[in-house]
Amino acid sequence: MQTINVLITGVGGQGTILAGRILAKCALESGFDVKSNELHGMAQRGGSVTCHVRFGDKVFSPMIPSGEADFMLAMEELEALRYLSHMKKGASIVMNKRNIMPAGLENKTDAYPQEIQKKIEELRFKISALDAQKIARDCGSIKIENIVLLGVLSKQLPIKEEIWKEVIKTAVPPKTIEMNLQAFEKGRLTA
Amino acid sequence: MAQKKELMTGNEAIARGAIEAGLSYATSYPGTPATEILEYLAKNFKGRAEWSVNEKVAYETAVGASYTGRRAMVSMKHVGLNVAADPFMTSAYLGNKGGFVVVVADDPGAYSSQNEQDTRIFARFAKVALFEPSDSQEAKDFIIAAFDLSEKYKMPVMLRSLTKLSHTASPVIEGEVREENKLALQKDPSQLIAVPSNVVRLHKELVEKQTGLMADGAVYNSIFKDKQKKGIIACGIAYNYAMEYADEYAVLKISFYPFSESLVKDFVSGLEEVIVLEEGEPVVEEIARKFHGKVKGKITGEINRVGETGPDALAKYFKKQVKGAEVKDLPRRPPVLCPGCGHRELYKALKAAKPVFTAGDIGCYTLGCNPPLEALDSCLCMGASISKAAGIAGQGIKRIACVIGDSTFMHMGIPALISAVYNRANITVLILDNSSTAMTGHQPTPLTGVTAKGVEVPRVILEDLCKASGVTSVTVIDPINVEAATALIEEKLGKENGVNVIIARRPCVLSRKR
């Protein structure tokens, strides 16, 4: 199988890296070769975070060559826009409808790009946009929006539902397993 | 049955490799991208794994451990090796008894570093062998090979990681854990004492070891050549980038240094064109140029001379790079001091006190150089703030301040402080004490009173340390009270009575949340 390239983007603290780890583990458990890179130098301090996950028969480069990402999971709208140049023509984007103002711009809300979803559609990407934070809140915690989004993305990837669930169970704190599985399923249903 | 594969980052694989190799002692000082090596060991290795106060101490402690016949490893980021350069250079002469491996993680692109230096040149300078893995499995395998080689040649062996290797997870097959070496501490003065009567002989022995190292390391460098007319020489991680084009291009994979130059000579002969792909300096490119007229790379400008080479360099060169839809002029999302961080309040006070120049240092608080704070005027290397301030003030310029974090102060600030006191520098030293090494993920320090393994130990008291260094004026404040802090800094800046230390103490907000 040709390598599948998934770019996960977000803001420090959103669970971007955990989402990448879960996806990479699922790919490994499905029998694929995997490479998963985390760029998190200053992530903890509200910076932009990306995670490159590549899987297939044999994966060489740890980074997705620019213009070759097949899928994007964007935890935040501006971060979806920022990394469009990494995407293949017509690539599929799962986007969280959430705006986090960059530090220093809190008082200049007009600096934040408007109508991002429309912009992305105009550039002819396939986009599934949803308020994952709301779904996550309904499941019990806004922190698990990353799992909701993975649920949406999971419908598009060649990884079995059981594998996703098994991996999620081992990746999240034991007390939150039920909540996370529910979030994952709700994500799948919106897809 | 196929062996079970685990996903491991390069750093985890390095640590796991050391455990499998029969490690007895691991040391480090936190620094991105190498930090997680020691963190993995502190958690998963039963033996000694510790944070030293700096890389020089970490290096020397590991050397000492190897003198007992046991296996030891020190890990650090690239600039850490500058700090450890003194023991590093001479330990190559003196060698070790048990295997001794030096892991250095470079940061091409300077994602979180003050420079882009290439550790391969340092290895060549010291005449020690260096492995350069391309993925996590190799990182683990090479660490084990490095320990064996180090024991065979009785010299340190290095492994170079990179940000993209250290922080990329890929499948690893775990192996058996070898037993520790037996304790065998013995005196060996003609070998272990670097005095003039020994060193020239020891240097000769080091030079003589090179031929053997090249021969033993040859298996790690391989050629993938069929009938291709062009070739790529790819070092370490760049092997992955080259293999994306292996149908059209022959590939020489370099994973071990030093290598015999005939390897390169044989590979390039008969090829129409050769591209050299390596992260860092054009080390191998320079060699290839001796044997082929059409070598493309960083010297000739086809590959960017600076910054990270990455997967796109080749695509760009082959004009195969796909340009996606780019949306320009987006607001940046720079890293910032966290909400509630004490550093921000201290910087407000410092700015209000109007120092003429503020020498900065390395840590979270370096972010204070950015708008809107713009409170720092320089940042050079670990511990340099106090010394730089002393140099400026020594020219008679008044109101000179410097800012240093608590972990950085322990790392390299203490000698600078003593020197400033001794030489009667008129400076105000602000020690930003958040009680942890916050930038790299809250590793403890001697001031925290907890070891890497979480064992509680007596704390070093910062104010006592400053007083013992000869500072007569040591004041502790909570920076949250900006007005009081401003008044105090103003008062101290106005004095011309030597070194004044202000300790701005407020635990890191992130560690308080934990």
Interface residues (C-beta under 8 A of the other chain):
Chain A: V11 G12 R21 A24 K25 L28 D33 V34 K35 S36 N37 E38 L39 H40 G41 M42 A43 Q44 R45 G46 G47 S48 V59 F60 S61 P62 M63 I64 P65 S66 G67 E68 A69 L78 E79 L81 R82 L84 S85 H86 M87 K88 K89 P102 A103 G104 L105 A111 Y112 P113 K119 L123 F125
Chain B: K5 L7 T9 T32 P33 Y111 S112 D135 T163 K164 L165 H167 T168 A169 S170 P171 I237 Y239 N240 Y241 M243 E244 G310 P311 D312 A315 Q321 V322 K323 G324 A325 E326 V327 L330 P331 R332 R333 P334 P335 V336 L337 C338 C364 L367 P371 P372 G441 L510
